[in-house]
């Protein structure tokens, strides 16, 4: 994270997202559903940050096994169903090149996941299983599971 490590804003952002996820962990640990009213902007930014950190070019230096993700016809689309259109709450993950890439976009993909924003966030953080009733998967769910198994944070 060159250029970011010493900035207060980086750590404030990181800790806000960590706090959000650990609040979910606490609720889920006692068998409660994580139903806190998460601010849309915070949840959007948390998903953006997760995508950013997980696709840094140096990720392969620390996790060389993530190269297994790359290959033809490997795209994933995540679409939040409970946000206003101006939130542009869609992410396209592209694994077809030499690096892990993502962008906020609507597009065709090998697999698509649709559901509430908080549930998508909990899915990528591996706090919510892909087969949750709140999430709908279209396309190659094997790719989704393959990706989820290999992109743990850290």
Order of alpha helices (4+ residues) and beta strands (2+ residues): alpha-alpha-alpha-beta-beta-beta-beta-alpha-beta-alpha
